[in-house]
Amino acid sequence: MFEMENKDLKSEDVNSSEAQILEEANFGGKNENSQESQEDAAKTQENDGANESSENIEVEPHQEDIVKTLKKQLEEKEREVEEYKSLCQRIAADFDNYKKRIAKDKENMYYEVVADVVGKFLPIVDNFERAIDSAKNSKDTNDDLLKGLEMIKKQIDDIFSKLGVEPIEALNKEFDPYLHNAIMHVEDERYGKNVVIEEFQKGYKIKDRVIRYSLVKVANAN
């Protein structure tokens, strides 16, 4: 019986020792596995870090290209803005010149129409002035009639003035070929050179436009 017990004890010791060895073996394997996993994790981190650094290296030039592209686009837009601004200024200047030209054309057209109409009435005005002069020189003229004629003549003069029409000054003025039409010349020492000494027909003008030249006599013409 003792022998059997000793055998059992030995078998138990053997089993316990084998279990201990297995545990140590497993523990060692676990340690090795953990070390390998740590090494793998470290390698993974290194690879990640390398990848990140490579990504940073690639991103920076890409960003510079984007900035250059944006700057170029901005410069192009600024040039376009300057071109449109210059175009608007030219259009505004052309439109201003157009308005001035239209206003000048309207003014010239107005003066042309007035000059044409007044020119057709001037022979009537001449006859009316002759009638007044004849009434003044006649002894049989009624004073009320003369006064009425003079009032009508004043109304005519007022209308001419409102239209911008004015008589051309000629008598005792220096002869001006742009205003006067000399139909007679005399030599008279009492007068200076090129002096208008008589007016046969009164001239009229509107602004710088002559409606009718004055018919005059000139003394001492050059």
KOLRO-974764 format. One record per residue: residue in one letter; x, y, z of N, C-alpha, C in turn; residue number from 1. Coordinates in nm, 3 decimals. Layout:
<sites>
 type    n.xx    n.yy    n.zz   ca.xx   ca.yy   ca.zz    c.xx    c.yy    c.zz seq
    A       X       Y       Z       X       Y       Z       X       Y       Z NUM
...
</sites>
This chain:
<sites>
 type    n.xx    n.yy    n.zz   ca.xx   ca.yy   ca.zz    c.xx    c.yy    c.zz seq
    M   0.084  -0.120   0.000   0.000   0.000   0.000   0.086   0.124   0.000   1
    F   0.190   0.119   0.078   0.280   0.236   0.081   0.340   0.262  -0.056   2
    E   0.370   0.152  -0.120   0.427   0.170  -0.254   0.328   0.235  -0.347   3
    M   0.201   0.197  -0.338   0.101   0.256  -0.422   0.086   0.404  -0.392   4
    E   0.089   0.435  -0.264   0.076   0.576  -0.227   0.195   0.656  -0.280   5
    N   0.315   0.595  -0.265   0.431   0.668  -0.318   0.420   0.690  -0.468   6
    K   0.369   0.587  -0.538   0.351   0.603  -0.683   0.253   0.713  -0.714   7
    D   0.146   0.714  -0.632   0.047   0.822  -0.658   0.108   0.957  -0.633   8
    L   0.186   0.966  -0.523   0.249   1.094  -0.491   0.343   1.136  -0.603   9
    K   0.419   1.038  -0.650   0.512   1.071  -0.759   0.438   1.116  -0.883  10
    S   0.329   1.042  -0.909   0.254   1.083  -1.030   0.197   1.222  -1.015  11
    E   0.153   1.253  -0.893   0.101   1.388  -0.870   0.210   1.491  -0.885  12
    D   0.333   1.459  -0.831   0.444   1.554  -0.845   0.479   1.576  -0.990  13
    V   0.477   1.460  -1.061   0.509   1.471  -1.205   0.406   1.559  -1.276  14
    N   0.280   1.536  -1.243   0.174   1.614  -1.307   0.187   1.762  -1.274  15
    S   0.215   1.786  -1.142   0.229   1.926  -1.101   0.346   1.990  -1.168  16
    S   0.457   1.920  -1.179   0.576   1.976  -1.245   0.549   1.999  -1.393  17
    E   0.479   1.903  -1.456   0.446   1.921  -1.598   0.355   2.041  -1.620  18
    A   0.260   2.056  -1.526   0.169   2.171  -1.537   0.244   2.301  -1.523  19
    Q   0.343   2.300  -1.428   0.422   2.421  -1.409   0.501   2.454  -1.533  20
    I   0.559   2.348  -1.593   0.638   2.370  -1.715   0.552   2.425  -1.826  21
    L   0.430   2.367  -1.840   0.339   2.415  -1.944   0.300   2.561  -1.923  22
    E   0.275   2.592  -1.793   0.241   2.731  -1.764   0.354   2.824  -1.799  23
    E   0.477   2.783  -1.761   0.591   2.868  -1.793   0.608   2.883  -1.943  24
    A   0.585   2.771  -2.013   0.596   2.776  -2.159   0.492   2.870  -2.217  25
    N   0.367   2.856  -2.167   0.262   2.945  -2.216   0.291   3.091  -2.185  26
    F   0.338   3.117  -2.065   0.369   3.253  -2.024   0.479   3.312  -2.111  27
    G   0.579   3.226  -2.136   0.687   3.271  -2.224   0.636   3.303  -2.363  28
    G   0.543   3.216  -2.410   0.486   3.243  -2.542   0.406   3.371  -2.546  29
    K   0.333   3.392  -2.433   0.256   3.516  -2.427   0.347   3.636  -2.429  30
    N   0.457   3.625  -2.353   0.551   3.738  -2.352   0.607   3.765  -2.490  31
    E   0.642   3.654  -2.556   0.695   3.671  -2.691   0.590   3.735  -2.782  32
    N   0.463   3.683  -2.770   0.357   3.740  -2.853   0.336   3.888  -2.823  33
    S   0.341   3.924  -2.694   0.320   4.064  -2.656   0.433   4.151  -2.707  34
    Q   0.556   4.099  -2.700   0.668   4.176  -2.752   0.653   4.197  -2.902  35
    E   0.612   4.086  -2.971   0.594   4.099  -3.115   0.484   4.200  -3.149  36
    S   0.375   4.194  -3.069   0.267   4.290  -3.095   0.312   4.433  -3.069  37
    Q   0.393   4.455  -2.965   0.444   4.588  -2.937   0.534   4.636  -3.050  38
    E   0.620   4.542  -3.096   0.707   4.580  -3.207   0.625   4.615  -3.331  39
    D   0.520   4.534  -3.356   0.435   4.564  -3.471   0.368   4.700  -3.457  40
    A   0.320   4.729  -3.334   0.255   4.858  -3.311   0.352   4.973  -3.334  41
    A   0.476   4.953  -3.287   0.577   5.058  -3.305   0.604   5.080  -3.453  42
    K   0.617   4.966  -3.527   0.641   4.979  -3.670   0.524   5.050  -3.739  43
    T   0.402   5.013  -3.692   0.284   5.078  -3.750   0.286   5.228  -3.727  44
    Q   0.323   5.267  -3.601   0.331   5.410  -3.571   0.436   5.480  -3.656  45
    E   0.552   5.409  -3.671   0.656   5.468  -3.754   0.609   5.487  -3.897  46
    N   0.540   5.383  -3.948   0.488   5.393  -4.085   0.387   5.506  -4.098  47
    D   0.299   5.516  -3.992   0.201   5.625  -3.994   0.268   5.761  -3.994  48
    G   0.371   5.770  -3.907   0.444   5.896  -3.901   0.511   5.928  -4.034  49
    A   0.569   5.824  -4.095   0.632   5.846  -4.226   0.530   5.888  -4.329  50
    N   0.411   5.821  -4.323   0.307   5.857  -4.418   0.260   6.001  -4.398  51
    E   0.245   6.041  -4.267   0.202   6.178  -4.238   0.303   6.279  -4.288  52
    S   0.432   6.249  -4.262   0.535   6.342  -4.308   0.536   6.353  -4.460  53
    S   0.516   6.236  -4.527   0.512   6.239  -4.674   0.390   6.317  -4.723  54
    E   0.278   6.301  -4.650   0.159   6.377  -4.688   0.182   6.526  -4.673  55
    N   0.249   6.565  -4.560   0.278   6.707  -4.540   0.368   6.761  -4.650  56
    I   0.463   6.682  -4.690   0.554   6.724  -4.796   0.479   6.744  -4.926  57
    E   0.380   6.657  -4.952   0.303   6.668  -5.075   0.201   6.782  -5.068  58
    V   0.144   6.813  -4.952   0.038   6.913  -4.938   0.092   7.054  -4.956  59
    E   0.211   7.082  -4.903   0.263   7.218  -4.906   0.282   7.269  -5.049  60
    P   0.344   7.196  -5.139   0.352   7.245  -5.279   0.216   7.259  -5.343  61
    H   0.125   7.172  -5.310  -0.010   7.180  -5.365  -0.077   7.309  -5.320  62
    Q  -0.060   7.345  -5.195  -0.118   7.471  -5.145  -0.055   7.591  -5.213  63
    E   0.076   7.585  -5.236   0.141   7.695  -5.307   0.085   7.712  -5.447  64
    D   0.059   7.600  -5.515   0.001   7.607  -5.649  -0.137   7.671  -5.644  65
    I  -0.214   7.636  -5.541  -0.348   7.695  -5.526  -0.339   7.846  -5.506  66
    V  -0.245   7.888  -5.420  -0.227   8.031  -5.393  -0.186   8.105  -5.520  67
    K  -0.093   8.046  -5.595  -0.050   8.109  -5.720  -0.165   8.122  -5.818  68
    T  -0.244   8.014  -5.826  -0.359   8.017  -5.917  -0.459   8.125  -5.877  69
    L  -0.485   8.136  -5.746  -0.579   8.238  -5.699  -0.526   8.378  -5.724  70
    K  -0.396   8.398  -5.703  -0.336   8.529  -5.729  -0.348   8.565  -5.877  71
    K  -0.322   8.468  -5.962  -0.333   8.492  -6.106  -0.475   8.527  -6.145  72
    Q  -0.574   8.453  -6.089  -0.713   8.482  -6.117  -0.751   8.622  -6.067  73
    L  -0.700   8.658  -5.948  -0.728   8.790  -5.892  -0.671   8.900  -5.981  74
    E  -0.549   8.882  -6.030  -0.489   8.981  -6.119  -0.570   8.995  -6.248  75
    E  -0.615   8.883  -6.302  -0.697   8.887  -6.423  -0.828   8.963  -6.398  76
    K  -0.891   8.938  -6.283  -1.015   9.008  -6.251  -0.990   9.157  -6.233  77
    E  -0.877   9.191  -6.171  -0.845   9.333  -6.153  -0.824   9.401  -6.289  78
    R  -0.758   9.331  -6.382  -0.742   9.387  -6.515  -0.878   9.404  -6.584  79
    E  -0.964   9.306  -6.568  -1.098   9.318  -6.626  -1.174   9.436  -6.568  80
    V  -1.161   9.454  -6.435  -1.229   9.567  -6.370  -1.177   9.700  -6.425  81
    E  -1.044   9.711  -6.443  -0.988   9.834  -6.497  -1.035   9.858  -6.640  82
    E  -1.044   9.750  -6.718  -1.092   9.764  -6.855  -1.237   9.811  -6.858  83
    Y  -1.321   9.752  -6.773  -1.462   9.794  -6.768  -1.473   9.937  -6.717  84
    K  -1.389   9.972  -6.621  -1.391  10.109  -6.568  -1.353  10.208  -6.677  85
    S  -1.246  10.176  -6.751  -1.204  10.263  -6.861  -1.313  10.272  -6.968  86
    L  -1.378  10.158  -6.996  -1.486  10.158  -7.095  -1.602  10.246  -7.051  87
    C  -1.638  10.236  -6.923  -1.749  10.319  -6.870  -1.714  10.467  -6.878  88
    Q  -1.588  10.500  -6.847  -1.547  10.640  -6.855  -1.554  10.691  -6.998  89
    R  -1.510  10.609  -7.094  -1.518  10.650  -7.234  -1.663  10.667  -7.279  90
    I  -1.749  10.573  -7.237  -1.890  10.584  -7.274  -1.952  10.710  -7.214  91
    A  -1.918  10.738  -7.086  -1.972  10.858  -7.021  -1.925  10.985  -7.093  92
    A  -1.795  10.987  -7.132  -1.743  11.103  -7.204  -1.809  11.118  -7.341  93
    D  -1.827  11.006  -7.411  -1.893  11.011  -7.542  -2.038  11.059  -7.528  94
    F  -2.105  11.011  -7.423  -2.245  11.052  -7.404  -2.253  11.201  -7.370  95
    D  -2.158  11.249  -7.290  -2.157  11.391  -7.257  -2.132  11.475  -7.382  96
    N  -2.038  11.431  -7.465  -2.014  11.502  -7.592  -2.136  11.495  -7.683  97
    Y  -2.204  11.381  -7.680  -2.324  11.365  -7.762  -2.432  11.465  -7.718  98
    K  -2.451  11.477  -7.585  -2.551  11.572  -7.534  -2.515  11.715  -7.574  99
    K  -2.385  11.749  -7.562  -2.344  11.885  -7.599  -2.365  11.909  -7.748 100
    R  -2.334  11.807  -7.829  -2.351  11.823  -7.973  -2.498  11.837  -8.010 101
    I  -2.584  11.758  -7.944  -2.727  11.768  -7.971  -2.781  11.905  -7.931 102
    A  -2.736  11.953  -7.812  -2.780  12.085  -7.767  -2.733  12.194  -7.865 103
    K  -2.609  12.181  -7.914  -2.558  12.278  -8.010  -2.635  12.272  -8.141 104
    D  -2.665  12.150  -8.185  -2.742  12.135  -8.309  -2.882  12.195  -8.295 105
    K  -2.945  12.173  -8.179  -3.078  12.230  -8.156  -3.072  12.383  -8.155 106
    E  -2.967  12.437  -8.093  -2.951  12.582  -8.089  -2.932  12.638  -8.230 107
    N  -2.846  12.572  -8.308  -2.823  12.618  -8.446  -2.950  12.608  -8.530 108
    M  -3.024  12.499  -8.508  -3.149  12.482  -8.582  -3.249  12.592  -8.546 109
    Y  -3.253  12.627  -8.417  -3.344  12.733  -8.373  -3.307  12.865  -8.441 110
    Y  -3.177  12.897  -8.440  -3.135  13.023  -8.501  -3.160  13.023  -8.652 111
    E  -3.143  12.910  -8.716  -3.169  12.903  -8.859  -3.317  12.929  -8.890 112
    V  -3.404  12.867  -8.809  -3.549  12.885  -8.832  -3.588  13.030  -8.807 113
    V  -3.539  13.087  -8.696  -3.572  13.226  -8.664  -3.520  13.320  -8.773 114
    A  -3.395  13.296  -8.815  -3.337  13.381  -8.918  -3.417  13.372  -9.048 115
    D  -3.463  13.253  -9.082  -3.540  13.237  -9.205  -3.675  13.309  -9.197 116
    V  -3.743  13.294  -9.085  -3.875  13.357  -9.070  -3.862  13.509  -9.062 117
    V  -3.769  13.557  -8.979  -3.751  13.702  -8.965  -3.708  13.763  -9.098 118
    G  -3.621  13.691  -9.170  -3.576  13.742  -9.300  -3.691  13.767  -9.395 119
    K  -3.795  13.683  -9.387  -3.912  13.701  -9.475  -3.998  13.820  -9.431 120
    F  -3.992  13.858  -9.302  -4.072  13.971  -9.252  -3.999  14.105  -9.267 121
    L  -3.870  14.103  -9.289  -3.793  14.228  -9.291  -3.839  14.326  -9.399 122
    P  -3.875  14.283  -9.519  -3.927  14.382  -9.617  -4.050  14.454  -9.566 123
    I  -4.137  14.384  -9.491  -4.256  14.449  -9.433  -4.214  14.550  -9.328 124
    V  -4.114  14.511  -9.246  -4.063  14.603  -9.143  -4.003  14.726  -9.209 125
    D  -3.931  14.708  -9.320  -3.872  14.822  -9.392  -3.981  14.919  -9.440 126
    N  -4.086  14.863  -9.498  -4.195  14.948  -9.546  -4.265  15.020  -9.431 127
    F  -4.273  14.950  -9.317  -4.338  15.012  -9.201  -4.253  15.129  -9.151 128
    E  -4.120  15.112  -9.149  -4.031  15.221  -9.106  -4.038  15.338  -9.205 129
    R  -4.050  15.309  -9.333  -4.062  15.417  -9.432  -4.193  15.494  -9.411 130
    A  -4.299  15.421  -9.376  -4.428  15.488  -9.350  -4.416  15.580  -9.229 131
    I  -4.345  15.536  -9.127  -4.327  15.621  -9.008  -4.248  15.746  -9.044 132
    D  -4.137  15.726  -9.119  -4.055  15.842  -9.159  -4.135  15.940  -9.245 133
    S  -4.217  15.885  -9.335  -4.300  15.971  -9.421  -4.402  16.047  -9.339 134
    A  -4.460  15.983  -9.238  -4.559  16.049  -9.154  -4.495  16.159  -9.071 135
    K  -4.371  16.136  -9.028  -4.301  16.239  -8.950  -4.271  16.361  -9.036 136
    N  -4.238  16.340  -9.162  -4.201  16.451  -9.250  -4.322  16.520  -9.315 137
    S  -4.441  16.460  -9.300  -4.561  16.518  -9.361  -4.628  16.614  -9.263 138
    K  -4.675  16.727  -9.318  -4.743  16.823  -9.233  -4.887  16.783  -9.205 139
    D  -4.942  16.699  -9.290  -5.082  16.662  -9.275  -5.102  16.535  -9.190 140
    T  -4.996  16.484  -9.132  -5.006  16.359  -9.056  -5.076  16.383  -8.923 141
    N  -5.167  16.293  -8.890  -5.235  16.298  -8.761  -5.140  16.247  -8.654 142
    D  -5.130  16.322  -8.545  -5.037  16.284  -8.438  -5.076  16.150  -8.376 143
    D  -5.205  16.126  -8.362  -5.247  15.998  -8.303  -5.211  15.880  -8.393 144
    L  -5.223  15.904  -8.526  -5.185  15.798  -8.619  -5.036  15.769  -8.610 145
    L  -4.955  15.873  -8.604  -4.809  15.855  -8.593  -4.773  15.784  -8.464 146
    K  -4.842  15.823  -8.357  -4.814  15.758  -8.229  -4.852  15.610  -8.235 147
    G  -4.961  15.577  -8.303  -5.001  15.437  -8.316  -4.899  15.356  -8.396 148
    L  -4.849  15.417  -8.506  -4.747  15.350  -8.587  -4.619  15.325  -8.507 149
    E  -4.580  15.423  -8.430  -4.459  15.407  -8.348  -4.477  15.300  -8.241 150
    M  -4.597  15.288  -8.186  -4.622  15.183  -8.085  -4.614  15.044  -8.149 151
    I  -4.667  15.032  -8.273  -4.658  14.903  -8.343  -4.512  14.868  -8.372 152
    K  -4.436  14.971  -8.415  -4.292  14.946  -8.442  -4.219  14.903  -8.316 153
    K  -4.256  14.959  -8.202  -4.192  14.919  -8.076  -4.226  14.774  -8.042 154
    Q  -4.350  14.734  -8.070  -4.387  14.594  -8.046  -4.305  14.498  -8.134 155
    I  -4.282  14.540  -8.258  -4.200  14.458  -8.348  -4.057  14.445  -8.292 156
    D  -4.003  14.556  -8.248  -3.867  14.555  -8.193  -3.860  14.465  -8.068 157
    D  -3.964  14.469  -7.983  -3.966  14.385  -7.864  -3.970  14.237  -7.900 158
    I  -4.049  14.204  -8.002  -4.056  14.064  -8.045  -3.920  14.019  -8.098 159
    F  -3.855  14.103  -8.177  -3.722  14.070  -8.229  -3.623  14.048  -8.114 160
    S  -3.632  14.134  -8.016  -3.541  14.122  -7.901  -3.562  13.991  -7.826 161
    K  -3.688  13.951  -7.807  -3.716  13.825  -7.739  -3.667  13.704  -7.819 162
    L  -3.669  13.717  -7.951  -3.620  13.610  -8.036  -3.467  13.608  -8.048 163
    G  -3.403  13.710  -7.995  -3.257  13.719  -8.007  -3.211  13.792  -8.129 164
    V  -3.303  13.856  -8.198  -3.269  13.930  -8.320  -3.239  14.075  -8.282 165
    E  -3.131  14.127  -8.338  -3.094  14.266  -8.310  -3.043  14.333  -8.436 166
    P  -3.065  14.466  -8.448  -3.015  14.537  -8.566  -2.864  14.549  -8.563 167
    I  -2.804  14.554  -8.681  -2.659  14.569  -8.692  -2.625  14.718  -8.690 168
    E  -2.532  14.753  -8.604  -2.488  14.892  -8.598  -2.396  14.920  -8.716 169
    A  -2.424  15.027  -8.784  -2.346  15.057  -8.905  -2.303  15.204  -8.912 170
    L  -2.395  15.297  -8.890  -2.366  15.439  -8.910  -2.254  15.485  -8.818 171
    N  -2.155  15.552  -8.880  -2.037  15.604  -8.810  -1.949  15.494  -8.748 172
    K  -1.966  15.371  -8.793  -1.881  15.261  -8.749  -1.781  15.226  -8.859 173
    E  -1.676  15.161  -8.823  -1.580  15.115  -8.923  -1.642  15.004  -9.007 174
    F  -1.618  15.010  -9.134  -1.678  14.913  -9.225  -1.629  14.771  -9.190 175
    D  -1.725  14.681  -9.179  -1.695  14.540  -9.149  -1.757  14.455  -9.260 176
    P  -1.676  14.392  -9.343  -1.732  14.313  -9.454  -1.816  14.195  -9.407 177
    Y  -1.799  14.154  -9.281  -1.879  14.042  -9.229  -2.018  14.086  -9.183 178
    L  -2.040  14.221  -9.177  -2.169  14.274  -9.133  -2.230  14.370  -9.234 179
    H  -2.145  14.437  -9.310  -2.192  14.544  -9.397  -2.166  14.509  -9.543 180
    N  -2.255  14.563  -9.627  -2.241  14.549  -9.771  -2.232  14.690  -9.832 181
    A  -2.110  14.726  -9.874  -2.087  14.862  -9.925  -2.132  14.870 -10.070 182
    I  -2.227  14.958 -10.095  -2.276  14.978 -10.233  -2.230  15.110 -10.290 183
    M  -2.167  15.195 -10.205  -2.114  15.324 -10.251  -1.987  15.355 -10.174 184
    H  -1.893  15.420 -10.243  -1.768  15.466 -10.180  -1.746  15.613 -10.217 185
    V  -1.704  15.691 -10.120  -1.674  15.832 -10.145  -1.544  15.868 -10.076 186
    E  -1.481  15.973 -10.126  -1.363  16.028 -10.062  -1.404  16.159  -9.993 187
    D  -1.389  16.160  -9.863  -1.430  16.278  -9.786  -1.332  16.293  -9.670 188
    E  -1.264  16.406  -9.670  -1.163  16.432  -9.567  -1.224  16.452  -9.428 189
    R  -1.352  16.473  -9.423  -1.417  16.492  -9.293  -1.426  16.363  -9.211 190
    Y  -1.406  16.252  -9.280  -1.421  16.121  -9.213  -1.287  16.046  -9.216 191
    G  -1.279  15.950  -9.130  -1.161  15.864  -9.129  -1.169  15.759  -9.239 192
    K  -1.078  15.663  -9.233  -1.075  15.558  -9.334  -1.178  15.449  -9.302 193
    N  -1.244  15.404  -9.409  -1.340  15.292  -9.397  -1.450  15.319  -9.295 194
    V  -1.504  15.437  -9.298  -1.611  15.472  -9.205  -1.744  15.472  -9.281 195
    V  -1.844  15.412  -9.220  -1.979  15.409  -9.278  -2.044  15.544  -9.249 196
    I  -2.078  15.616  -9.356  -2.134  15.750  -9.338  -2.283  15.754  -9.369 197
    E  -2.336  15.647  -9.430  -2.480  15.645  -9.460  -2.527  15.499  -9.467 198
    E  -2.651  15.479  -9.418  -2.710  15.344  -9.418  -2.835  15.348  -9.505 199
    F  -2.836  15.269  -9.611  -2.951  15.266  -9.702  -3.056  15.163  -9.656 200
    Q  -3.009  15.055  -9.600  -3.100  14.950  -9.551  -3.040  14.889  -9.425 201
    K  -3.126  14.879  -9.322  -3.078  14.830  -9.193  -3.057  14.678  -9.199 202
    G  -2.948  14.636  -9.140  -2.919  14.493  -9.132  -2.957  14.436  -8.997 203
    Y  -2.974  14.303  -8.995  -3.012  14.236  -8.870  -2.928  14.107  -8.854 204
    K  -2.912  14.067  -8.730  -2.839  13.944  -8.700  -2.900  13.876  -8.578 205
    I  -2.872  13.749  -8.565  -2.910  13.674  -8.447  -2.786  13.600  -8.398 206
    K  -2.741  13.634  -8.279  -2.613  13.587  -8.227  -2.504  13.626  -8.327 207
    D  -2.427  13.530  -8.374  -2.322  13.559  -8.472  -2.368  13.534  -8.615 208
    R  -2.494  13.506  -8.634  -2.546  13.476  -8.768  -2.613  13.600  -8.826 209
    V  -2.569  13.638  -8.945  -2.627  13.756  -9.012  -2.754  13.714  -9.086 210
    I  -2.863  13.782  -9.053  -2.990  13.758  -9.124  -2.993  13.838  -9.253 211
    R  -2.946  13.964  -9.242  -2.938  14.049  -9.360  -2.827  14.151  -9.338 212
    Y  -2.743  14.167  -9.438  -2.633  14.263  -9.428  -2.686  14.407  -9.443 213
    S  -2.617  14.500  -9.378  -2.654  14.641  -9.391  -2.601  14.695  -9.524 214
    L  -2.685  14.765  -9.594  -2.644  14.829  -9.720  -2.597  14.971  -9.684 215
    V  -2.468  15.001  -9.713  -2.410  15.126  -9.660  -2.326  15.198  -9.766 216
    K  -2.295  15.324  -9.731  -2.199  15.405  -9.806  -2.075  15.421  -9.720 217
    V  -1.959  15.400  -9.780  -1.833  15.402  -9.704  -1.746  15.515  -9.755 218
    A  -1.687  15.587  -9.660  -1.596  15.696  -9.694  -1.452  15.651  -9.681 219
    N  -1.370  15.700  -9.778  -1.226  15.676  -9.772  -1.191  15.528  -9.760 220
    A  -1.244  15.450  -9.850  -1.216  15.306  -9.846  -1.071  15.282  -9.887 221
    N  -1.010  15.181  -9.832  -0.872  15.144  -9.865  -0.865  15.090 -10.008 222
</sites>
